């Protein structure tokens, strides 16, 4: 009997009905606490994932801009190279390497005596 009295006095000292609820619901409370912690962890991971996705999108946009710039510069370089080769070809056709050639362009003035 004294054991029951000591248990009742401990329960009363701990808050009575609230202490009994605590002892009876400790498993469900711990499950609810784990669920809240898991939900909070999932929320933080989702926010971090969204942040990383946004960074990836920004990097892809920067890469696309730089790629288009490089491609346009390469196209300009190819156009200039083609133009230079056409000019070199035209010059090679018109240039006469022989010094006294009468068809030389520009013509060589003969020295007057």
C-alpha positions as a Markdown table, in Angstrom:
| # | Residue | x | y | z |
|---|---|---|---|---|
| 1 | Unk | 0.0 | 0.0 | 0.0 |
| 2 | Unk | 2.8 | 2.3 | 0.8 |
| 3 | Unk | 4.2 | 1.7 | -2.7 |
| 4 | Unk | 1.0 | 2.9 | -4.3 |
| 5 | Unk | 0.9 | 5.9 | -2.1 |
| 6 | Unk | 4.5 | 6.8 | -3.1 |
| 7 | Unk | 3.6 | 6.5 | -6.7 |
| 8 | Unk | 0.5 | 8.6 | -6.3 |
| 9 | Unk | 2.5 | 11.3 | -4.4 |
| 10 | Unk | 5.2 | 11.3 | -7.1 |
| 11 | Unk | 2.5 | 11.6 | -9.8 |
| 12 | Unk | 1.0 | 14.4 | -7.8 |
| 13 | Unk | 4.3 | 16.1 | -7.4 |
| 14 | Unk | 5.0 | 15.9 | -11.1 |
| 15 | Unk | 1.7 | 17.5 | -12.1 |
| 16 | Unk | -0.9 | 14.9 | -11.5 |
| 17 | Unk | -2.9 | 14.2 | -14.6 |
| 18 | Unk | -0.3 | 15.8 | -16.9 |
| 19 | Unk | 2.4 | 13.5 | -15.6 |
| 20 | Unk | 0.2 | 10.5 | -16.3 |
| 21 | Unk | -0.5 | 11.8 | -19.8 |
| 22 | Unk | 3.2 | 12.3 | -20.3 |
| 23 | Unk | 4.0 | 8.7 | -19.4 |
| 24 | Unk | 1.1 | 7.3 | -21.4 |
| 25 | Unk | 1.8 | 9.3 | -24.5 |
| 26 | Unk | 5.5 | 9.4 | -24.6 |
| 27 | Unk | 5.8 | 7.1 | -27.6 |
| 28 | Unk | 3.3 | 9.1 | -29.7 |
| 29 | Unk | 5.0 | 12.3 | -28.6 |
| 30 | Unk | 8.4 | 11.1 | -29.6 |
| 31 | Unk | 6.9 | 10.0 | -33.0 |
| 32 | Unk | 5.4 | 13.4 | -33.4 |
| 33 | Unk | 8.7 | 15.1 | -32.5 |
| 34 | Unk | 10.5 | 12.9 | -35.0 |
| 35 | Unk | 7.9 | 13.7 | -37.7 |
| 36 | Unk | 8.3 | 17.5 | -37.0 |
| 37 | Unk | 12.1 | 17.2 | -37.1 |
| 38 | Unk | 11.9 | 15.2 | -40.4 |
| 39 | Unk | 9.5 | 17.8 | -41.9 |
| 40 | Unk | 11.8 | 20.6 | -40.9 |
| 41 | Unk | 14.8 | 18.8 | -42.4 |
| 42 | Unk | 12.9 | 18.1 | -45.6 |
| 43 | Unk | 11.9 | 21.8 | -45.8 |
| 44 | Unk | 15.5 | 23.0 | -45.4 |
| 45 | Unk | 16.7 | 20.5 | -48.0 |
| 46 | Unk | 14.0 | 21.6 | -50.4 |
| 47 | Unk | 15.1 | 25.2 | -49.9 |
| 48 | Unk | 18.7 | 24.3 | -50.5 |
| 49 | Unk | 17.7 | 22.3 | -53.6 |
| 50 | Unk | 15.8 | 25.3 | -54.9 |
| 51 | Unk | 18.8 | 27.6 | -54.3 |
| 52 | Unk | 21.1 | 25.2 | -56.1 |
| 53 | Unk | 18.6 | 24.9 | -59.0 |
| 54 | Unk | 18.5 | 28.7 | -59.3 |
| 55 | Unk | 22.3 | 28.8 | -59.3 |
| 56 | Unk | 22.5 | 26.1 | -62.0 |
| 57 | Unk | 20.0 | 28.1 | -64.1 |
| 58 | Unk | 22.0 | 31.2 | -63.8 |
| 59 | Unk | 25.2 | 29.4 | -64.7 |
| 60 | Unk | 23.5 | 27.8 | -67.8 |
| 61 | Unk | 22.3 | 31.3 | -68.9 |
| 62 | Unk | 25.8 | 32.7 | -68.5 |
| 63 | Unk | 27.2 | 29.8 | -70.4 |
| 64 | Unk | 24.7 | 30.2 | -73.2 |
| 65 | Unk | 25.5 | 33.9 | -73.5 |
| 66 | Unk | 29.3 | 33.3 | -73.6 |
| 67 | Unk | 28.8 | 30.5 | -76.1 |
| 68 | Unk | 26.8 | 32.7 | -78.4 |
| 69 | Unk | 29.5 | 35.4 | -78.1 |
| 70 | Unk | 32.3 | 33.0 | -78.9 |
| 71 | Unk | 30.3 | 31.6 | -81.9 |
| 72 | Unk | 29.7 | 35.0 | -83.3 |
| 73 | Unk | 33.3 | 36.0 | -82.9 |
| 74 | Unk | 34.4 | 32.8 | -84.6 |
| 75 | Unk | 32.0 | 33.5 | -87.5 |
| 76 | Unk | 33.5 | 37.0 | -87.8 |
| 77 | Unk | 37.0 | 35.5 | -87.8 |
| 78 | Unk | 36.0 | 33.0 | -90.5 |
| 79 | Unk | 34.5 | 35.8 | -92.6 |
| 80 | Unk | 37.7 | 37.9 | -92.3 |
| 81 | Unk | 39.9 | 34.9 | -93.0 |
| 82 | Unk | 37.9 | 34.1 | -96.2 |
| 83 | Unk | 38.1 | 37.8 | -97.3 |
| 84 | Unk | 41.9 | 37.8 | -96.7 |
| 85 | Unk | 42.4 | 34.6 | -98.6 |
| 86 | Unk | 40.4 | 36.1 | -101.5 |
| 87 | Unk | 42.5 | 39.2 | -101.5 |
| 88 | Unk | 45.7 | 37.1 | -101.3 |
| 89 | Unk | 44.5 | 35.0 | -104.2 |
| 90 | Unk | 43.7 | 38.1 | -106.3 |
| 91 | Unk | 47.0 | 39.7 | -105.5 |
| 92 | Unk | 48.8 | 36.5 | -106.4 |
| 93 | Unk | 47.1 | 36.4 | -109.8 |
| 94 | Unk | 47.8 | 40.0 | -110.5 |
| 95 | Unk | 51.3 | 40.2 | -109.1 |
| 96 | Unk | 54.1 | 39.6 | -111.5 |
| 97 | Unk | 57.4 | 38.4 | -110.0 |
| 98 | Unk | 59.4 | 39.0 | -113.1 |
| 99 | Unk | 61.1 | 42.4 | -112.9 |
| 100 | Unk | 61.0 | 43.4 | -116.6 |
| 101 | Unk | 57.6 | 41.9 | -117.4 |
| 102 | Unk | 55.6 | 44.2 | -119.7 |
| 103 | Unk | 52.3 | 43.0 | -118.1 |
| 104 | Unk | 53.4 | 43.8 | -114.6 |
| 105 | Unk | 50.9 | 45.5 | -112.4 |
| 106 | Unk | 51.8 | 48.1 | -111.3 |
| 107 | Unk | 53.9 | 48.7 | -114.4 |
| 108 | Unk | 57.5 | 49.5 | -113.8 |
| 109 | Unk | 58.7 | 52.7 | -115.4 |
| 110 | Unk | 61.6 | 52.1 | -117.6 |
| 111 | Unk | 64.6 | 54.2 | -116.8 |
| 112 | Unk | 64.9 | 57.0 | -119.1 |
| 113 | Unk | 68.3 | 57.6 | -120.6 |
